[in-house]
Amino acid sequence: MNKEFKKRLRPMNSIPSLEAAEKIIYLKIIDYTEQWSIRKMKGFDLARERLQELFEQRYKQG
């Protein structure tokens, strides 16, 4: 991630203020978080399905 920040900030040697640099870093962190939040681990689909079944059995509605 640090490498990514350097890549984004290096060509912007004329960043007008510290706030501008902070905004660039903030937006990159948001993007990074979004990418990782939708990522699934290998094999987790099977476990997720089984957990869903167990949850439904235990907490049946009605």
N, CA, C and O atoms as a printed pandas DataFrame, in Angstrom:
     atom_number atom_name residue_name chain_id  residue_number  x_coord  y_coord  z_coord
0              1         N          MET        A               1    0.817   -1.172    0.000
1              2        CA          MET        A               1    0.000    0.000    0.000
2              3         C          MET        A               1    0.873    1.253    0.000
3              4         O          MET        A               1    0.553    2.226   -0.681
4              5         N          ASN        A               2    1.951    1.240    0.741
5              6        CA          ASN        A               2    2.859    2.379    0.773
6              7         C          ASN        A               2    3.407    2.655   -0.627
7              8         O          ASN        A               2    3.551    3.807   -1.036
8              9         N          LYS        A               3    3.708    1.582   -1.351
9             10        CA          LYS        A               3    4.202    1.708   -2.719
10            11         C          LYS        A               3    3.160    2.420   -3.588
11            12         O          LYS        A               3    3.497    3.250   -4.433
12            13         N          GLU        A               4    1.899    2.078   -3.364
13            14        CA          GLU        A               4    0.809    2.696   -4.119
14            15         C          GLU        A               4    0.702    4.189   -3.806
15            16         O          GLU        A               4    0.473    4.993   -4.709
16            17         N          PHE        A               5    0.864    4.566   -2.545
17            18        CA          PHE        A               5    0.813    5.980   -2.187
18            19         C          PHE        A               5    1.932    6.749   -2.878
19            20         O          PHE        A               5    1.703    7.826   -3.429
20            21         N          LYS        A               6    3.138    6.197   -2.848
21            22        CA          LYS        A               6    4.252    6.860   -3.499
22            23         C          LYS        A               6    3.996    7.017   -4.991
23            24         O          LYS        A               6    4.314    8.050   -5.580
24            25         N          LYS        A               7    3.421    5.988   -5.595
25            26        CA          LYS        A               7    3.111    6.025   -7.020
26            27         C          LYS        A               7    2.122    7.149   -7.332
27            28         O          LYS        A               7    2.247    7.825   -8.354
28            29         N          ARG        A               8    1.137    7.348   -6.447
29            30        CA          ARG        A               8    0.119    8.375   -6.664
30            31         C          ARG        A               8    0.645    9.780   -6.386
31            32         O          ARG        A               8    0.272   10.729   -7.077
32            33         N          LEU        A               9    1.496    9.918   -5.394
33            34        CA          LEU        A               9    1.947   11.244   -4.983
34            35         C          LEU        A               9    3.183   11.734   -5.735
35            36         O          LEU        A               9    3.376   12.944   -5.854
36            37         N          ARG        A              10    4.011   10.851   -6.238
37            38        CA          ARG        A              10    5.249   11.239   -6.908
38            39         C          ARG        A              10    5.020   12.167   -8.101
39            40         O          ARG        A              10    5.680   13.202   -8.197
40            41         N          PRO        A              11    4.099   11.828   -9.018
41            42        CA          PRO        A              11    3.925   12.724  -10.167
42            43         C          PRO        A              11    3.256   14.047   -9.797
43            44         O          PRO        A              11    3.154   14.944  -10.633
44            45         N          MET        A              12    2.809   14.169   -8.572
45            46        CA          MET        A              12    2.117   15.387   -8.160
46            47         C          MET        A              12    3.009   16.241   -7.271
47            48         O          MET        A              12    2.624   16.616   -6.164
48            49         N          ASN        A              13    4.198   16.543   -7.763
49            50        CA          ASN        A              13    5.134   17.330   -6.974
50            51         C          ASN        A              13    4.595   18.717   -6.668
51            52         O          ASN        A              13    5.062   19.381   -5.743
52            53         N          SER        A              14    3.632   19.142   -7.429
53            54        CA          SER        A              14    3.077   20.472   -7.208
54            55         C          SER        A              14    1.741   20.418   -6.475
55            56         O          SER        A              14    0.829   21.192   -6.769
56            57         N          ILE        A              15    1.634   19.496   -5.517
57            58        CA          ILE        A              15    0.408   19.417   -4.723
58            59         C          ILE        A              15    0.264   20.737   -3.976
59            60         O          ILE        A              15    1.182   21.151   -3.268
60            61         N          PRO        A              16   -0.871   21.396   -4.128
61            62        CA          PRO        A              16   -1.019   22.744   -3.583
62            63         C          PRO        A              16   -1.032   22.825   -2.060
63            64         O          PRO        A              16   -0.673   23.858   -1.494
64            65         N          SER        A              17   -1.441   21.753   -1.393
65            66        CA          SER        A              17   -1.500   21.840    0.064
66            67         C          SER        A              17   -1.439   20.450    0.680
67            68         O          SER        A              17   -1.549   19.432   -0.003
68            69         N          LEU        A              18   -1.262   20.446    1.967
69            70        CA          LEU        A              18   -1.265   19.195    2.720
70            71         C          LEU        A              18   -2.647   18.540    2.632
71            72         O          LEU        A              18   -2.754   17.315    2.572
72            73         N          GLU        A              19   -3.693   19.352    2.625
73            74        CA          GLU        A              19   -5.056   18.829    2.522
74            75         C          GLU        A              19   -5.248   18.067    1.211
75            76         O          GLU        A              19   -5.935   17.046    1.184
76            77         N          ALA        A              20   -4.650   18.552    0.133
77            78        CA          ALA        A              20   -4.765   17.865   -1.156
78            79         C          ALA        A              20   -4.100   16.490   -1.095
79            80         O          ALA        A              20   -4.643   15.510   -1.605
80            81         N          ALA        A              21   -2.932   16.424   -0.474
81            82        CA          ALA        A              21   -2.233   15.148   -0.332
82            83         C          ALA        A              21   -3.051   14.195    0.551
83            84         O          ALA        A              21   -3.157   13.004    0.259
84            85         N          GLU        A              22   -3.625   14.734    1.629
85            86        CA          GLU        A              22   -4.443   13.905    2.511
86            87         C          GLU        A              22   -5.669   13.367    1.771
87            88         O          GLU        A              22   -6.072   12.222    1.977
88            89         N          LYS        A              23   -6.253   14.189    0.919
89            90        CA          LYS        A              23   -7.427   13.756    0.162
90            91         C          LYS        A              23   -7.068   12.622   -0.794
91            92         O          LYS        A              23   -7.829   11.665   -0.938
92            93         N          ILE        A              24   -5.922   12.726   -1.440
93            94        CA          ILE        A              24   -5.468   11.668   -2.345
94            95         C          ILE        A              24   -5.293   10.360   -1.575
95            96         O          ILE        A              24   -5.735    9.302   -2.023
96            97         N          ILE        A              25   -4.654   10.441   -0.431
97            98        CA          ILE        A              25   -4.432    9.243    0.385
98            99         C          ILE        A              25   -5.759    8.687    0.887
99           100         O          ILE        A              25   -5.972    7.475    0.863
100          101         N          TYR        A              26   -6.651    9.563    1.341
101          102        CA          TYR        A              26   -7.963    9.133    1.824
102          103         C          TYR        A              26   -8.735    8.393    0.735
103          104         O          TYR        A              26   -9.287    7.322    0.984
104          105         N          LEU        A              27   -8.775    8.955   -0.460
105          106        CA          LEU        A              27   -9.512    8.329   -1.559
106          107         C          LEU        A              27   -8.904    6.985   -1.946
107          108         O          LEU        A              27   -9.627    6.053   -2.296
108          109         N          LYS        A              28   -7.581    6.883   -1.884
109          110        CA          LYS        A              28   -6.927    5.615   -2.198
110          111         C          LYS        A              28   -7.265    4.555   -1.149
111          112         O          LYS        A              28   -7.465    3.388   -1.487
112          113         N          ILE        A              29   -7.330    4.956    0.119
113          114        CA          ILE        A              29   -7.684    4.011    1.177
114          115         C          ILE        A              29   -9.121    3.532    0.993
115          116         O          ILE        A              29   -9.405    2.348    1.176
116          117         N          ILE        A              30  -10.025    4.432    0.635
117          118        CA          ILE        A              30  -11.413    4.055    0.385
118          119         C          ILE        A              30  -11.483    3.044   -0.761
119          120         O          ILE        A              30  -12.187    2.038   -0.667
120          121         N          ASP        A              31  -10.753    3.315   -1.835
121          122        CA          ASP        A              31  -10.731    2.406   -2.979
122          123         C          ASP        A              31  -10.184    1.038   -2.574
123          124         O          ASP        A              31  -10.745    0.007   -2.946
124          125         N          TYR        A              32   -9.112    1.030   -1.828
125          126        CA          TYR        A              32   -8.485   -0.208   -1.359
126          127         C          TYR        A              32   -9.459   -1.005   -0.491
127          128         O          TYR        A              32   -9.571   -2.221   -0.640
128          129         N          THR        A              33  -10.156   -0.327    0.407
129          130        CA          THR        A              33  -11.114   -0.976    1.292
130          131         C          THR        A              33  -12.249   -1.596    0.499
131          132         O          THR        A              33  -12.666   -2.719    0.785
132          133         N          GLU        A              34  -12.751   -0.880   -0.492
133          134        CA          GLU        A              34  -13.836   -1.409   -1.321
134          135         C          GLU        A              34  -13.396   -2.656   -2.078
135          136         O          GLU        A              34  -14.162   -3.613   -2.197
136          137         N          GLN        A              35  -12.175   -2.652   -2.588
137          138        CA          GLN        A              35  -11.675   -3.817   -3.317
138          139         C          GLN        A              35  -11.608   -5.039   -2.412
139          140         O          GLN        A              35  -11.988   -6.134   -2.827
140          141         N          TRP        A              36  -11.134   -4.869   -1.193
141          142        CA          TRP        A              36  -10.970   -5.999   -0.288
142          143         C          TRP        A              36  -12.274   -6.421    0.349
143          144         O          TRP        A              36  -12.401   -7.570    0.770
144          145         N          SER        A              37  -13.256   -5.523    0.437
145          146        CA          SER        A              37  -14.510   -5.889    1.089
146          147         C          SER        A              37  -15.345   -6.839    0.242
147          148         O          SER        A              37  -16.168   -7.576    0.786
148          149         N          ILE        A              38  -15.157   -6.842   -1.070
149          150        CA          ILE        A              38  -15.931   -7.740   -1.930
150          151         C          ILE        A              38  -15.169   -9.012   -2.276
151          152         O          ILE        A              38  -15.716   -9.901   -2.929
152          153         N          ARG        A              39  -13.936   -9.109   -1.855
153          154        CA          ARG        A              39  -13.111  -10.262   -2.159
154          155         C          ARG        A              39  -13.539  -11.458   -1.314
155          156         O          ARG        A              39  -13.812  -11.314   -0.122
156          157         N          LYS        A              40  -13.596  -12.617   -1.918
157          158        CA          LYS        A              40  -13.967  -13.832   -1.204
158          159         C          LYS        A              40  -12.770  -14.771   -1.127
159          160         O          LYS        A              40  -11.965  -14.865   -2.053
160          161         N          MET        A              41  -12.679  -15.448   -0.020
161          162        CA          MET        A              41  -11.608  -16.419    0.155
162          163         C          MET        A              41  -11.969  -17.703   -0.581
163          164         O          MET        A              41  -13.146  -18.052   -0.682
164          165         N          LYS        A              42  -10.968  -18.405   -1.094
165          166        CA          LYS        A              42  -11.203  -19.666   -1.786
166          167         C          LYS        A              42  -11.855  -20.660   -0.845
167          168         O          LYS        A              42  -11.429  -20.828    0.297
168          169         N          GLY        A              43  -12.886  -21.310   -1.336
169          170        CA          GLY        A              43  -13.560  -22.322   -0.546
170          171         C          GLY        A              43  -14.556  -21.792    0.469
171          172         O          GLY        A              43  -15.237  -22.576    1.131
172          173         N          PHE        A              44  -14.653  -20.487    0.604
173          174        CA          PHE        A              44  -15.551  -19.945    1.622
174          175         C          PHE        A              44  -17.017  -20.068    1.223
175          176         O          PHE        A              44  -17.889  -20.091    2.092
176          177         N          ASP        A              45  -17.305  -20.147   -0.071
177          178        CA          ASP        A              45  -18.697  -20.278   -0.499
178          179         C          ASP        A              45  -19.359  -21.508    0.122
179          180         O          ASP        A              45  -20.504  -21.438    0.569
180          181         N          LEU        A              46  -18.648  -22.623    0.151
181          182        CA          LEU        A              46  -19.208  -23.843    0.754
182          183         C          LEU        A              46  -19.462  -23.644    2.242
183          184         O          LEU        A              46  -20.514  -24.027    2.754
184          185         N          ALA        A              47  -18.520  -23.058    2.916
185          186        CA          ALA        A              47  -18.677  -22.822    4.349
186          187         C          ALA        A              47  -19.798  -21.820    4.596
187          188         O          ALA        A              47  -20.564  -21.979    5.547
188          189         N          ARG        A              48  -19.908  -20.797    3.764
189          190        CA          ARG        A              48  -20.950  -19.790    3.919
190          191         C          ARG        A              48  -22.328  -20.422    3.757
191          192         O          ARG        A              48  -23.246  -20.130    4.524
192          193         N          GLU        A              49  -22.468  -21.284    2.761
193          194        CA          GLU        A              49  -23.745  -21.962    2.548
194          195         C          GLU        A              49  -24.117  -22.828    3.757
195          196         O          GLU        A              49  -25.267  -22.833    4.197
196          197         N          ARG        A              50  -23.150  -23.546    4.278
197          198        CA          ARG        A              50  -23.406  -24.409    5.436
198          199         C          ARG        A              50  -23.757  -23.570    6.663
199          200         O          ARG        A              50  -24.667  -23.924    7.413
200          201         N          LEU        A              51  -23.056  -22.484    6.869
201          202        CA          LEU        A              51  -23.359  -21.596    7.992
202          203         C          LEU        A              51  -24.762  -21.004    7.861
203          204         O          LEU        A              51  -25.481  -20.865    8.851
204          205         N          GLN        A              52  -25.140  -20.661    6.639
205          206        CA          GLN        A              52  -26.475  -20.135    6.394
206          207         C          GLN        A              52  -27.538  -21.175    6.751
207          208         O          GLN        A              52  -28.552  -20.842    7.364
208          209         N          GLU        A              53  -27.309  -22.429    6.370
209          210        CA          GLU        A              53  -28.243  -23.511    6.701
210          211         C          GLU        A              53  -28.363  -23.675    8.219
211          212         O          GLU        A              53  -29.468  -23.791    8.748
212          213         N          LEU        A              54  -27.228  -23.683    8.912
213          214        CA          LEU        A              54  -27.240  -23.832   10.361
214          215         C          LEU        A              54  -27.968  -22.665   11.026
215          216         O          LEU        A              54  -28.717  -22.858   11.984
216          217         N          PHE        A              55  -27.747  -21.474   10.523
217          218        CA          PHE        A              55  -28.408  -20.291   11.066
218          219         C          PHE        A              55  -29.920  -20.394   10.892
219          220         O          PHE        A              55  -30.684  -20.117   11.816
220          221         N          GLU        A              56  -30.338  -20.794    9.694
221          222        CA          GLU        A              56  -31.771  -20.912    9.420
222          223         C          GLU        A              56  -32.421  -21.990   10.285
223          224         O          GLU        A              56  -33.554  -21.823   10.737
224          225         N          GLN        A              57  -31.713  -23.087   10.514
225          226        CA          GLN        A              57  -32.242  -24.141   11.370
226          227         C          GLN        A              57  -32.412  -23.663   12.807
227          228         O          GLN        A              57  -33.407  -23.965   13.465
228          229         N          ARG        A              58  -31.451  -22.933   13.267
229          230        CA          ARG        A              58  -31.466  -22.500   14.658
230          231         C          ARG        A              58  -32.454  -21.362   14.894
231          232         O          ARG        A              58  -33.123  -21.318   15.927
232          233         N          TYR        A              59  -32.543  -20.452   13.945
233          234        CA          TYR        A              59  -33.368  -19.262   14.127
234          235         C          TYR        A              59  -34.509  -19.205   13.119
235          236         O          TYR        A              59  -34.684  -18.214   12.411
236          237         N          LYS        A              60  -35.264  -20.267   13.069
237          238        CA          LYS        A              60  -36.417  -20.302   12.156
238          239         C          LYS        A              60  -37.400  -19.216   12.539
239          240         O          LYS        A              60  -37.709  -19.011   13.712
240          241         N          GLN        A              61  -37.879  -18.531   11.527
241          242        CA          GLN        A              61  -38.868  -17.484   11.774
242          243         C          GLN        A              61  -40.270  -18.104   11.676
243          244         O          GLN        A              61  -40.538  -18.931   10.804
244          245         N          GLY        A              62  -41.135  -17.694   12.567
245          246        CA          GLY        A              62  -42.520  -18.123   12.478
246          247         C          GLY        A              62  -42.755  -19.280   13.311
247          248         O          GLY        A              62  -43.876  -19.785   13.363
